[in-house]
């Protein structure tokens, strides 16, 4: 999904832009000042920034130059009431991608944002993917399946655990299909309240229900001619499944409050985790709909199933994050790489990205060390890598030992726990704080 940040101190304009863009299927966050925008940018990666020229704490050109340094690949559209040619030219020269005058024309805004969104989608060639996702046999199988199915206009079902890259692969299929120049609309079914599902998917007419103050296009209509990606499809409410099945079979739907049907030309890519089989068995997900969605199924491997790709992906995220946060970090230490390689990654690629991002922020040297890695489920290391409690460590006590002996045992404990200091302290039977005091005393570094 394309992420957009709106930076404008006019509340009405800010909220209007947010509503227009969200209705069109984009993920939007808003800021009302330059300083607030940087707070949001600390944990939000926008593909496009809509930037007002005049803000209460700074001006658009100053912010534009800062954005170009911290987010060089983000498209910036300058918005201003001073829509004269010199201002527009200056904005473009300063690095703006485009320029829109106030009052903003809704159709022109959506046309420009959609164009930029399409341009920013990666070409997603085999070489591009392997460059940042690895070249394991499991990944090669996925790419081969995508190559086979992309040009055929059939429904595709992506099955995989959370964080395995379902939207990325859905975008690959769209980008290689005859529909590549039409919209790609992603929908997270698990995030839509049950009462809003029908309106979100099919749209509604003004007055169709309390609060329907205007007509609204649904995701099917927004994706016209293109691809609709439905993630977590097993979250689709049971009472809506018959209507959804009919849409797939008849290629038409009815908006809420509308008596006539609307024809659609949309390719469906659906995705879910393994739980959908249980939902079918329990009867909470229709069996006929399940089979209708499974015209072509692609199984997405977990990171555990493609460990040889972990460091390729980690280094790609490192490159991405060090540019964003302006950090001079060259690589991971051997010990840090080993921890990443051996961790089970229950959150898959998404967890790996967050771990690298956090490590880059914490690291103040040229190399990311194990101390910079904050892994939430560190005890889930594969059993073959679990530290063994050797007799010498079991019998070890730090009392009345020389510094040399302390250093030797500290090193041994660190090696046994893959340099996880908390686990090393437990092996030695001492508190974490005491462990760190000893490290400081013997001046031990990785």
Residue pairs with C-beta under 8 A, 6 or more apart in sequence:
1 25
1 26
1 27
1 167
1 186
2 26
2 27
2 47
2 48
2 113
2 117
2 120
3 26
3 27
3 28
3 29
3 44
3 45
3 46
3 47
3 48
4 21
4 26
4 27
4 28
4 29
4 46
4 47
4 48
4 49
4 50
4 113
5 28
5 29
5 30
5 31
5 37
5 40
5 41
5 44
5 46
5 48
5 49
5 50
6 14
6 17
6 18
6 21
6 28
6 29
6 30
6 31
6 49
6 50
7 30
7 31
7 32
7 33
7 34
7 37
7 49
7 50
7 51
7 52
7 55
7 63
8 14
8 17
8 30
8 32
8 50
8 51
8 52
8 55
8 79
9 32
9 33
9 52
9 54
9 55
9 56
10 52
11 32
13 52
13 102
13 104
14 30
14 32
15 30
17 28
17 30
17 50
17 104
17 109
18 28
18 30
20 106
20 109
20 110
21 28
21 109
21 110
21 113
22 28
23 216
23 217
24 110
24 113
24 114
24 222
25 183
25 185
25 186
25 187
25 219
25 222
25 223
26 113
26 117
29 40
29 44
29 46
31 37
31 39
31 40
32 56
33 55
33 56
33 57
33 58
34 55
34 57
34 58
34 62
34 63
35 57
35 58
37 49
37 63
38 66
41 70
41 71
45 71
45 324
46 71
46 74
47 74
47 75
47 116
47 117
47 120
48 74
48 75
48 76
48 77
48 113
48 116
48 117
48 120
49 67
49 71
49 74
49 75
49 76
49 77
50 77
50 79
50 100
51 60
51 63
51 64
51 67
51 76
51 77
51 78
51 79
51 96
52 60
52 79
52 80
53 59
53 60
53 61
53 78
53 79
53 80
53 81
53 82
53 87
53 91
54 60
54 80
54 81
54 82
55 63
60 78
60 80
60 91
61 90
61 91
61 94
64 76
64 78
64 91
64 94
64 95
64 96
65 94
65 95
67 74
67 76
67 95
68 76
68 95
69 326
70 324
70 325
70 326
71 324
72 323
73 120
75 97
75 98
75 116
75 120
76 95
76 96
76 97
77 96
77 97
77 98
77 99
77 100
77 112
77 113
77 116
78 88
78 91
78 96
78 98
78 99
78 100
79 99
79 100
79 101
79 102
79 104
80 87
80 91
80 99
80 101
80 102
81 101
81 102
83 99
83 101
83 102
87 99
88 99
91 99
92 98
92 99
97 116
98 112
98 116
100 108
100 109
100 112
114 183
118 181
121 171
121 175
121 184
122 128
122 171
122 175
123 175
124 171
124 172
124 175
124 176
126 143
129 139
129 143
129 172
130 139
131 312
131 316
132 312
132 313
132 316
133 139
133 165
133 309
133 312
133 313
133 316
134 306
134 308
134 309
134 310
134 312
134 313
135 308
135 309
135 312
136 301
136 306
136 307
136 308
136 309
138 301
138 305
138 306
139 301
139 306
139 309
142 169
142 298
142 299
142 300
142 301
145 296
145 298
146 169
146 172
146 173
146 176
146 298
147 176
149 156
149 173
149 296
149 298
150 172
150 173
150 176
150 177
151 176
151 177
151 178
152 296
153 177
153 178
153 179
153 267
154 295
154 296
155 248
155 267
155 268
155 269
155 270
155 292
155 293
155 294
155 295
155 296
156 170
156 173
156 268
156 269
156 270
156 295
156 296
156 297
156 298
157 269
157 270
157 271
157 272
157 293
157 294
157 295
157 296
157 297
157 298
158 166
158 169
158 170
158 269
158 270
158 271
158 297
158 298
158 300
159 271
159 272
159 273
159 274
159 276
159 297
159 298
159 299
159 300
160 166
160 271
160 273
160 299
160 300
160 301
160 302
161 273
161 274
161 300
161 302
161 348
162 273
162 347
162 348
162 350
163 347
163 348
163 349
163 350
163 351
164 300
164 301
164 302
164 303
164 348
164 349
165 300
165 348
165 349
166 231
166 271
166 300
167 186
167 229
167 231
167 271
169 298
169 300
170 184
170 186
170 227
170 229
170 269
170 271
171 184
171 229
173 227
173 269
174 180
174 184
174 226
174 227
174 229
174 267
174 269
177 227
177 267
179 225
179 226
179 227
179 267
182 223
182 224
182 225
182 226
182 227
183 222
183 223
183 224
183 225
183 226
183 227
184 223
184 226
184 227
184 229
185 219
185 222
185 223
185 226
185 227
185 228
185 229
186 229
186 231
187 200
187 201
187 219
187 228
187 229
187 230
187 231
188 231
188 232
189 197
189 230
189 231
189 232
189 233
189 234
189 235
189 236
190 231
190 232
190 235
192 200
192 235
194 237
197 236
197 237
197 240
198 240
198 243
198 256
199 208
199 209
199 212
199 216
199 218
199 256
200 218
200 219
201 218
201 219
201 220
201 240
201 244
202 218
202 220
202 221
202 243
202 247
202 253
202 254
202 255
202 256
203 215
203 216
203 217
203 218
203 220
203 221
203 255
203 256
204 212
204 215
204 216
204 218
204 255
204 256
204 257
204 258
205 212
205 215
205 255
205 256
205 257
205 258
206 212
206 213
206 214
206 215
206 257
207 257
208 255
208 256
208 257
208 258
209 256
209 257
212 256
212 257
218 253
218 255
219 228
220 228
220 247
220 253
220 264
220 266
221 262
221 264
223 266
224 264
224 265
224 266
225 265
225 266
226 266
226 267
227 266
227 267
227 268
227 269
228 266
228 267
228 268
228 269
229 269
229 270
229 271
230 236
230 268
230 269
230 270
230 271
231 270
231 271
231 272
232 271
232 272
232 273
233 270
233 271
233 272
233 276
233 293
234 272
234 273
234 275
234 276
234 279
234 284
234 285
236 244
236 285
238 284
238 285
238 286
241 285
241 286
241 289
242 286
243 253
244 289
245 286
245 288
245 289
245 292
246 253
247 253
247 264
248 268
248 289
248 292
248 293
249 292
251 263
251 264
251 265
252 261
252 262
252 263
252 264
253 261
253 262
253 264
254 260
254 261
254 262
255 262
268 293
270 293
276 285
276 290
279 285
280 286
280 287
280 290
302 345
302 348
303 309
303 310
303 313
303 345
303 348
303 349
303 352
304 344
304 345
304 382
307 341
310 340
310 341
310 345
310 352
311 332
311 337
311 340
311 341
313 349
313 352
314 332
314 337
314 340
314 352
314 356
315 331
315 332
317 352
317 353
317 356
317 357
318 329
318 331
318 332
318 356
318 360
318 368
321 327
321 356
321 357
321 360
321 361
322 328
322 329
322 360
325 360
325 361
327 360
327 363
328 366
329 360
329 363
329 365
329 366
329 367
329 368
330 366
330 367
331 367
331 368
332 340
332 367
332 368
333 367
333 368
333 369
333 370
333 446
335 369
335 370
335 418
335 419
335 446
336 359
336 367
336 368
336 369
336 370
336 372
336 373
336 419
338 418
338 419
339 370
339 373
339 375
339 418
339 419
339 420
340 352
340 355
340 373
342 381
342 382
342 385
342 418
343 375
343 377
343 378
343 380
343 381
344 377
344 380
344 381
344 382
345 351
345 352
346 377
346 380
347 354
347 376
351 376
355 373
355 374
355 375
356 368
358 372
358 373
358 374
359 368
359 372
359 373
359 374
360 368
362 372
362 374
363 369
363 372
369 446
370 418
370 419
370 420
370 421
370 446
371 421
378 420
378 422
378 423
381 418
385 418
387 416
387 417
387 418
387 423
387 427
388 416
389 427
390 416
392 412
393 409
393 412
393 413
393 416
393 427
393 428
396 409
396 428
396 429
397 429
398 406
398 409
398 428
398 430
398 434
398 438
401 409
403 441
403 442
406 438
406 442
407 442
407 444
409 428
410 424
410 428
410 435
410 438
410 439
410 442
410 444
411 444
413 424
413 425
413 427
413 428
414 421
414 424
416 424
416 427
417 423
417 424
417 427
419 446
421 432
421 435
421 436
421 439
422 432
424 435
425 431
425 432
425 434
425 435
428 435
430 438
